Amino acid sequence: MRLIILGAPGSGKGTTAVVLKEKYGLAHISTGDIFRSNIKAGTPLGLEAKSYIDKGQLVPDSITIGMVEGRLAESDCAKGYILDGFPRTIAQAEALDEMLSKKNEKIDAVLSIIVDDDIIKDRVCSRRVCEKCGASFNVKYKPTKVEGVCDLCGGSVVQRADDTPETVEARLVTYYENTKPLIDFYDAKGLIIEGNNNVDSDTCIKSIEDGLAKLGI
Ligand code: AMP
């Protein structure tokens, strides 16, 4: 099974993707995580990506598309995958279609996570992530048992550099301009399954699982 998860920054794409990855045995490909690990390792890709990420802008398609193509060629993707944070532009979506059609493959469903902007701004600014395993916490809604320490792996739990009020505003503008049009793009192909994450992630995940079951997936 090949899935895409779409949603604004902080809509809960990552949390939902981790649950679905476990349930369906998929590889979880988060372009944001790939960029962040390159930034941490100080690679040339990381250095270039950082200048865009810090401003809440998209890393250019010329860098991102090739990076994803390489990742999809790795062996763990053969069992199926969930793409989290890619595609984010129509050009990326078209490039993905092309990559897949070369291999006679297709996307089975596109999961669209709905959350109101004011809830997003509140959740993103209080979000914290584990530097080691990537687990997501929230100082207001899902605090770690010990402050600053990951409940799952004991790693350091920190605020992402781009989870500030100013950068979140910029990321939302980027989302509405570049990524929201993808919902129509995939709706026209009959692939969209919606999950509403305004209240809690369990309800959102349940409606996505029901949508996948209806498609016989
Ligand atoms: P995320 O972790 O998905 O919120 O991504 C963090 C940041 O990485 C985004 O705000 C972008 O700057 C960059 N990024 C992640 N995925 C993409 C993509 N598919 N295209 C361009 N930039 C991306």
py3Dmol code that shows the C-alpha trace and the ligand (Angstrom):
import py3Dmol

protein = """\
ATOM      1  CA  MET A   1       0.000   0.000   0.000  1.00  0.00           C
ATOM      2  CA  ARG A   2       1.270   3.477  -0.921  1.00  0.00           C
ATOM      3  CA  LEU A   3      -0.203   6.425   0.935  1.00  0.00           C
ATOM      4  CA  ILE A   4       0.289  10.184   1.034  1.00  0.00           C
ATOM      5  CA  ILE A   5      -0.637  12.229   4.078  1.00  0.00           C
ATOM      6  CA  LEU A   6      -1.518  15.892   3.504  1.00  0.00           C
ATOM      7  CA  GLY A   7      -2.214  18.601   6.033  1.00  0.00           C
ATOM      8  CA  ALA A   8      -1.055  21.967   7.317  1.00  0.00           C
ATOM      9  CA  PRO A   9       2.057  22.181   9.544  1.00  0.00           C
ATOM     10  CA  GLY A  10       1.205  20.814  12.982  1.00  0.00           C
ATOM     11  CA  SER A  11      -2.027  19.178  11.791  1.00  0.00           C
ATOM     12  CA  GLY A  12      -0.862  15.825  13.169  1.00  0.00           C
ATOM     13  CA  LYS A  13       0.483  14.252   9.966  1.00  0.00           C
ATOM     14  CA  GLY A  14       3.477  12.736  11.736  1.00  0.00           C
ATOM     15  CA  THR A  15       1.476  11.282  14.641  1.00  0.00           C
ATOM     16  CA  THR A  16      -1.086   9.781  12.258  1.00  0.00           C
ATOM     17  CA  ALA A  17       1.635   8.429   9.970  1.00  0.00           C
ATOM     18  CA  VAL A  18       3.375   6.622  12.841  1.00  0.00           C
ATOM     19  CA  VAL A  19       0.122   4.843  13.819  1.00  0.00           C
ATOM     20  CA  LEU A  20      -0.635   3.805  10.220  1.00  0.00           C
ATOM     21  CA  LYS A  21       2.971   2.724   9.633  1.00  0.00           C
ATOM     22  CA  GLU A  22       2.712   0.294  12.583  1.00  0.00           C
ATOM     23  CA  LYS A  23      -0.772  -0.942  11.658  1.00  0.00           C
ATOM     24  CA  TYR A  24      -0.076  -1.610   7.967  1.00  0.00           C
ATOM     25  CA  GLY A  25       3.677  -2.361   8.148  1.00  0.00           C
ATOM     26  CA  LEU A  26       4.721   0.587   5.970  1.00  0.00           C
ATOM     27  CA  ALA A  27       7.917   2.589   5.621  1.00  0.00           C
ATOM     28  CA  HIS A  28       7.374   6.134   6.976  1.00  0.00           C
ATOM     29  CA  ILE A  29       9.011   8.741   4.776  1.00  0.00           C
ATOM     30  CA  SER A  30       8.986  12.231   6.264  1.00  0.00           C
ATOM     31  CA  THR A  31      10.820  14.754   4.100  1.00  0.00           C
ATOM     32  CA  GLY A  32      10.943  17.148   7.089  1.00  0.00           C
ATOM     33  CA  ASP A  33      12.732  14.445   9.140  1.00  0.00           C
ATOM     34  CA  ILE A  34      15.171  13.747   6.292  1.00  0.00           C
ATOM     35  CA  PHE A  35      16.008  17.457   6.061  1.00  0.00           C
ATOM     36  CA  ARG A  36      16.386  17.760   9.856  1.00  0.00           C
ATOM     37  CA  SER A  37      18.746  14.778  10.067  1.00  0.00           C
ATOM     38  CA  ASN A  38      20.845  16.290   7.258  1.00  0.00           C
ATOM     39  CA  ILE A  39      20.910  19.630   9.099  1.00  0.00           C
ATOM     40  CA  LYS A  40      22.032  17.856  12.281  1.00  0.00           C
ATOM     41  CA  ALA A  41      24.755  15.974  10.402  1.00  0.00           C
ATOM     42  CA  GLY A  42      25.896  19.203   8.674  1.00  0.00           C
ATOM     43  CA  THR A  43      25.663  17.756   5.153  1.00  0.00           C
ATOM     44  CA  PRO A  44      25.624  20.081   2.097  1.00  0.00           C
ATOM     45  CA  LEU A  45      21.937  19.139   1.596  1.00  0.00           C
ATOM     46  CA  GLY A  46      21.208  20.066   5.213  1.00  0.00           C
ATOM     47  CA  LEU A  47      23.009  23.414   4.923  1.00  0.00           C
ATOM     48  CA  GLU A  48      21.064  24.328   1.817  1.00  0.00           C
ATOM     49  CA  ALA A  49      17.698  23.156   3.207  1.00  0.00           C
ATOM     50  CA  LYS A  50      18.180  25.030   6.506  1.00  0.00           C
ATOM     51  CA  SER A  51      18.095  28.451   4.862  1.00  0.00           C
ATOM     52  CA  TYR A  52      14.585  27.748   3.541  1.00  0.00           C
ATOM     53  CA  ILE A  53      13.248  25.825   6.548  1.00  0.00           C
ATOM     54  CA  ASP A  54      14.252  28.593   8.988  1.00  0.00           C
ATOM     55  CA  LYS A  55      12.138  31.055   6.996  1.00  0.00           C
ATOM     56  CA  GLY A  56       9.114  28.739   6.749  1.00  0.00           C
ATOM     57  CA  GLN A  57       9.646  28.386   2.999  1.00  0.00           C
ATOM     58  CA  LEU A  58       9.736  25.255   0.882  1.00  0.00           C
ATOM     59  CA  VAL A  59      13.058  23.698  -0.048  1.00  0.00           C
ATOM     60  CA  PRO A  60      13.222  23.968  -3.870  1.00  0.00           C
ATOM     61  CA  ASP A  61      11.682  21.137  -5.902  1.00  0.00           C
ATOM     62  CA  SER A  62      15.038  20.649  -7.667  1.00  0.00           C
ATOM     63  CA  ILE A  63      16.506  19.397  -4.356  1.00  0.00           C
ATOM     64  CA  THR A  64      13.465  17.715  -2.837  1.00  0.00           C
ATOM     65  CA  ILE A  65      12.257  15.598  -5.764  1.00  0.00           C
ATOM     66  CA  GLY A  66      15.613  13.875  -6.329  1.00  0.00           C
ATOM     67  CA  MET A  67      15.983  13.240  -2.594  1.00  0.00           C
ATOM     68  CA  VAL A  68      12.585  11.488  -2.465  1.00  0.00           C
ATOM     69  CA  GLU A  69      13.264   9.496  -5.619  1.00  0.00           C
ATOM     70  CA  GLY A  70      16.421   8.140  -3.995  1.00  0.00           C
ATOM     71  CA  ARG A  71      14.566   7.310  -0.782  1.00  0.00           C
ATOM     72  CA  LEU A  72      11.773   5.467  -2.632  1.00  0.00           C
ATOM     73  CA  ALA A  73      14.388   3.267  -4.305  1.00  0.00           C
ATOM     74  CA  GLU A  74      15.518   1.924  -0.897  1.00  0.00           C
ATOM     75  CA  SER A  75      14.558  -1.665  -0.127  1.00  0.00           C
ATOM     76  CA  ASP A  76      12.208  -0.955   2.816  1.00  0.00           C
ATOM     77  CA  CYS A  77       9.845   0.895   0.454  1.00  0.00           C
ATOM     78  CA  ALA A  78       9.044  -2.329  -1.412  1.00  0.00           C
ATOM     79  CA  LYS A  79       6.584  -3.296   1.369  1.00  0.00           C
ATOM     80  CA  GLY A  80       4.649  -0.023   0.857  1.00  0.00           C
ATOM     81  CA  TYR A  81       5.061   3.412   2.385  1.00  0.00           C
ATOM     82  CA  ILE A  82       3.424   6.494   3.756  1.00  0.00           C
ATOM     83  CA  LEU A  83       4.720   9.799   2.425  1.00  0.00           C
ATOM     84  CA  ASP A  84       4.525  12.483   5.115  1.00  0.00           C
ATOM     85  CA  GLY A  85       5.278  16.023   3.912  1.00  0.00           C
ATOM     86  CA  PHE A  86       5.731  15.100   0.256  1.00  0.00           C
ATOM     87  CA  PRO A  87       4.422  16.143  -2.208  1.00  0.00           C
ATOM     88  CA  ARG A  88       3.983  19.773  -1.154  1.00  0.00           C
ATOM     89  CA  THR A  89       3.654  21.347  -4.612  1.00  0.00           C
ATOM     90  CA  ILE A  90       1.816  20.386  -7.803  1.00  0.00           C
ATOM     91  CA  ALA A  91       5.235  20.003  -9.506  1.00  0.00           C
ATOM     92  CA  GLN A  92       6.276  17.496  -6.801  1.00  0.00           C
ATOM     93  CA  ALA A  93       2.977  15.603  -7.236  1.00  0.00           C
ATOM     94  CA  GLU A  94       3.488  15.398 -10.999  1.00  0.00           C
ATOM     95  CA  ALA A  95       7.083  14.250 -10.510  1.00  0.00           C
ATOM     96  CA  LEU A  96       5.857  11.572  -8.095  1.00  0.00           C
ATOM     97  CA  ASP A  97       3.287  10.344 -10.648  1.00  0.00           C
ATOM     98  CA  GLU A  98       6.092  10.082 -13.185  1.00  0.00           C
ATOM     99  CA  MET A  99       8.415   8.202 -10.789  1.00  0.00           C
ATOM    100  CA  LEU A 100       5.633   5.733  -9.971  1.00  0.00           C
ATOM    101  CA  SER A 101       4.421   5.190 -13.513  1.00  0.00           C
ATOM    102  CA  LYS A 102       7.988   4.238 -14.557  1.00  0.00           C
ATOM    103  CA  LYS A 103       7.692   1.384 -12.034  1.00  0.00           C
ATOM    104  CA  ASN A 104       4.052   0.580 -12.889  1.00  0.00           C
ATOM    105  CA  GLU A 105       3.005   1.674  -9.420  1.00  0.00           C
ATOM    106  CA  LYS A 106       0.374   4.058  -8.098  1.00  0.00           C
ATOM    107  CA  ILE A 107      -0.745   5.836  -4.932  1.00  0.00           C
ATOM    108  CA  ASP A 108      -3.645   3.979  -3.267  1.00  0.00           C
ATOM    109  CA  ALA A 109      -5.031   6.835  -1.158  1.00  0.00           C
ATOM    110  CA  VAL A 110      -4.294  10.396  -0.041  1.00  0.00           C
ATOM    111  CA  LEU A 111      -5.144  11.163   3.574  1.00  0.00           C
ATOM    112  CA  SER A 112      -6.158  14.762   4.163  1.00  0.00           C
ATOM    113  CA  ILE A 113      -5.970  15.962   7.774  1.00  0.00           C
ATOM    114  CA  ILE A 114      -8.236  18.897   8.606  1.00  0.00           C
ATOM    115  CA  VAL A 115      -7.450  21.256  11.526  1.00  0.00           C
ATOM    116  CA  ASP A 116      -8.490  24.884  12.091  1.00  0.00           C
ATOM    117  CA  ASP A 117      -5.671  27.465  11.871  1.00  0.00           C
ATOM    118  CA  ASP A 118      -6.074  28.805  15.428  1.00  0.00           C
ATOM    119  CA  ILE A 119      -5.741  25.257  16.829  1.00  0.00           C
ATOM    120  CA  ILE A 120      -2.662  24.689  14.657  1.00  0.00           C
ATOM    121  CA  LYS A 121      -0.920  27.833  15.896  1.00  0.00           C
ATOM    122  CA  ASP A 122      -1.564  26.877  19.508  1.00  0.00           C
ATOM    123  CA  ARG A 123      -0.431  23.240  19.077  1.00  0.00           C
ATOM    124  CA  VAL A 124       2.683  23.987  17.022  1.00  0.00           C
ATOM    125  CA  CYS A 125       4.088  26.552  19.454  1.00  0.00           C
ATOM    126  CA  SER A 126       3.767  24.126  22.383  1.00  0.00           C
ATOM    127  CA  ARG A 127       4.994  21.080  20.399  1.00  0.00           C
ATOM    128  CA  ARG A 128       8.278  19.434  21.418  1.00  0.00           C
ATOM    129  CA  VAL A 129      10.095  16.622  19.607  1.00  0.00           C
ATOM    130  CA  CYS A 130      12.672  14.031  20.601  1.00  0.00           C
ATOM    131  CA  GLU A 131      16.008  14.760  18.930  1.00  0.00           C
ATOM    132  CA  LYS A 132      16.864  11.059  18.955  1.00  0.00           C
ATOM    133  CA  CYS A 133      13.726   9.121  17.888  1.00  0.00           C
ATOM    134  CA  GLY A 134      11.521  11.942  16.533  1.00  0.00           C
ATOM    135  CA  ALA A 135       8.600  11.233  18.923  1.00  0.00           C
ATOM    136  CA  SER A 136       6.273  14.179  19.276  1.00  0.00           C
ATOM    137  CA  PHE A 137       5.102  15.679  22.584  1.00  0.00           C
ATOM    138  CA  ASN A 138       3.314  18.846  23.643  1.00  0.00           C
ATOM    139  CA  VAL A 139       4.000  20.840  26.801  1.00  0.00           C
ATOM    140  CA  LYS A 140       0.277  21.669  27.120  1.00  0.00           C
ATOM    141  CA  TYR A 141      -1.503  18.583  25.798  1.00  0.00           C
ATOM    142  CA  LYS A 142       0.962  15.663  25.913  1.00  0.00           C
ATOM    143  CA  PRO A 143       3.850  16.465  28.247  1.00  0.00           C
ATOM    144  CA  THR A 144       6.762  14.096  28.791  1.00  0.00           C
ATOM    145  CA  LYS A 145       6.826  12.333  32.177  1.00  0.00           C
ATOM    146  CA  VAL A 146      10.197  13.949  32.954  1.00  0.00           C
ATOM    147  CA  GLU A 147      10.672  17.444  31.558  1.00  0.00           C
ATOM    148  CA  GLY A 148      12.888  17.463  28.468  1.00  0.00           C
ATOM    149  CA  VAL A 149      13.334  13.666  28.400  1.00  0.00           C
ATOM    150  CA  CYS A 150      11.662  11.411  25.812  1.00  0.00           C
ATOM    151  CA  ASP A 151       9.242   8.868  27.344  1.00  0.00           C
ATOM    152  CA  LEU A 152      10.111   6.370  24.613  1.00  0.00           C
ATOM    153  CA  CYS A 153      13.904   6.450  24.232  1.00  0.00           C
ATOM    154  CA  GLY A 154      15.288   8.829  26.889  1.00  0.00           C
ATOM    155  CA  GLY A 155      16.546  11.267  24.221  1.00  0.00           C
ATOM    156  CA  SER A 156      16.427  15.056  24.615  1.00  0.00           C
ATOM    157  CA  VAL A 157      13.043  16.606  23.882  1.00  0.00           C
ATOM    158  CA  VAL A 158      13.361  20.060  22.319  1.00  0.00           C
ATOM    159  CA  GLN A 159      11.399  22.683  20.404  1.00  0.00           C
ATOM    160  CA  ARG A 160      11.893  22.605  16.629  1.00  0.00           C
ATOM    161  CA  ALA A 161      13.620  25.790  15.394  1.00  0.00           C
ATOM    162  CA  ASP A 162      10.698  26.386  12.988  1.00  0.00           C
ATOM    163  CA  ASP A 163       7.954  25.941  15.615  1.00  0.00           C
ATOM    164  CA  THR A 164       7.930  29.643  16.579  1.00  0.00           C
ATOM    165  CA  PRO A 165       4.846  31.921  16.131  1.00  0.00           C
ATOM    166  CA  GLU A 166       6.492  33.888  13.262  1.00  0.00           C
ATOM    167  CA  THR A 167       7.654  30.826  11.348  1.00  0.00           C
ATOM    168  CA  VAL A 168       4.311  29.074  11.826  1.00  0.00           C
ATOM    169  CA  GLU A 169       2.546  32.051  10.189  1.00  0.00           C
ATOM    170  CA  ALA A 170       4.952  31.819   7.243  1.00  0.00           C
ATOM    171  CA  ARG A 171       4.513  28.040   7.013  1.00  0.00           C
ATOM    172  CA  LEU A 172       0.727  28.410   6.930  1.00  0.00           C
ATOM    173  CA  VAL A 173       0.975  30.956   4.094  1.00  0.00           C
ATOM    174  CA  THR A 174       3.273  28.545   2.226  1.00  0.00           C
ATOM    175  CA  TYR A 175       0.802  25.722   2.881  1.00  0.00           C
ATOM    176  CA  TYR A 176      -2.224  27.611   1.512  1.00  0.00           C
ATOM    177  CA  GLU A 177      -0.318  28.818  -1.559  1.00  0.00           C
ATOM    178  CA  ASN A 178       1.501  25.649  -2.533  1.00  0.00           C
ATOM    179  CA  THR A 179       0.161  22.569  -0.795  1.00  0.00           C
ATOM    180  CA  LYS A 180      -3.606  23.048  -0.336  1.00  0.00           C
ATOM    181  CA  PRO A 181      -4.130  22.905  -4.140  1.00  0.00           C
ATOM    182  CA  LEU A 182      -2.968  19.280  -3.923  1.00  0.00           C
ATOM    183  CA  ILE A 183      -6.262  18.367  -2.245  1.00  0.00           C
ATOM    184  CA  ASP A 184      -8.124  19.258  -5.477  1.00  0.00           C
ATOM    185  CA  PHE A 185      -5.401  17.562  -7.538  1.00  0.00           C
ATOM    186  CA  TYR A 186      -5.910  14.256  -5.710  1.00  0.00           C
ATOM    187  CA  ASP A 187      -9.676  14.711  -5.261  1.00  0.00           C
ATOM    188  CA  ALA A 188      -9.987  14.772  -9.049  1.00  0.00           C
ATOM    189  CA  LYS A 189      -8.353  11.319  -9.010  1.00  0.00           C
ATOM    190  CA  GLY A 190     -10.835  10.082  -6.358  1.00  0.00           C
ATOM    191  CA  LEU A 191      -8.045   9.395  -3.860  1.00  0.00           C
ATOM    192  CA  ILE A 192      -8.882  11.651  -0.891  1.00  0.00           C
ATOM    193  CA  ILE A 193      -9.817  10.269   2.550  1.00  0.00           C
ATOM    194  CA  GLU A 194     -10.469  12.962   5.174  1.00  0.00           C
ATOM    195  CA  GLY A 195      -9.672  12.887   8.874  1.00  0.00           C
ATOM    196  CA  ASN A 196     -10.688  15.719  11.200  1.00  0.00           C
ATOM    197  CA  ASN A 197      -8.043  16.335  13.873  1.00  0.00           C
ATOM    198  CA  ASN A 198      -9.642  19.344  15.578  1.00  0.00           C
ATOM    199  CA  VAL A 199     -10.610  17.334  18.642  1.00  0.00           C
ATOM    200  CA  ASP A 200      -8.356  14.311  19.107  1.00  0.00           C
ATOM    201  CA  SER A 201      -6.063  12.134  17.054  1.00  0.00           C
ATOM    202  CA  ASP A 202      -7.875   8.857  17.881  1.00  0.00           C
ATOM    203  CA  THR A 203     -11.078  10.082  16.191  1.00  0.00           C
ATOM    204  CA  CYS A 204      -9.084  11.339  13.215  1.00  0.00           C
ATOM    205  CA  ILE A 205      -7.186   8.064  12.804  1.00  0.00           C
ATOM    206  CA  LYS A 206     -10.390   6.017  13.155  1.00  0.00           C
ATOM    207  CA  SER A 207     -12.085   7.882  10.277  1.00  0.00           C
ATOM    208  CA  ILE A 208      -8.994   7.375   8.112  1.00  0.00           C
ATOM    209  CA  GLU A 209      -8.891   3.655   8.923  1.00  0.00           C
ATOM    210  CA  ASP A 210     -12.612   3.400   8.076  1.00  0.00           C
ATOM    211  CA  GLY A 211     -11.970   5.218   4.778  1.00  0.00           C
ATOM    212  CA  LEU A 212      -9.137   2.813   3.920  1.00  0.00           C
ATOM    213  CA  ALA A 213     -11.325  -0.181   4.826  1.00  0.00           C
ATOM    214  CA  LYS A 214     -14.094   1.125   2.525  1.00  0.00           C
ATOM    215  CA  LEU A 215     -11.567   1.156  -0.327  1.00  0.00           C
ATOM    216  CA  GLY A 216     -10.791  -2.451   0.542  1.00  0.00           C
ATOM    217  CA  ILE A 217      -7.265  -1.532   1.656  1.00  0.00           C
TER     218      ILE A 217
END
"""
ligand_1 = """\
23
AMP
P 7.704 19.236 8.192
O 8.514 18.486 9.184
O 6.960 18.345 7.233
O 6.802 20.272 8.838
O 8.739 20.055 7.276
C 9.575 21.042 7.841
C 10.099 21.945 6.724
O 10.898 21.177 5.801
C 9.031 22.606 5.873
O 8.508 23.795 6.462
C 9.827 22.899 4.596
O 10.669 24.016 4.766
C 10.717 21.657 4.476
N 10.058 20.595 3.682
C 9.590 19.401 4.130
N 9.058 18.697 3.126
C 9.189 19.458 2.005
C 8.815 19.296 0.640
N 8.165 18.197 0.212
N 9.124 20.285 -0.222
C 9.770 21.385 0.181
N 10.128 21.623 1.459
C 9.846 20.669 2.365
"""
view = py3Dmol.view(width=600, height=400)
view.addModel(protein, "pdb")
view.setStyle({"model": 0}, {"cartoon": {"style": "trace"}})
view.addModel(ligand_1, "xyz")
view.setStyle({"model": 1}, {"stick": {}})
view.zoomTo()
view.show()
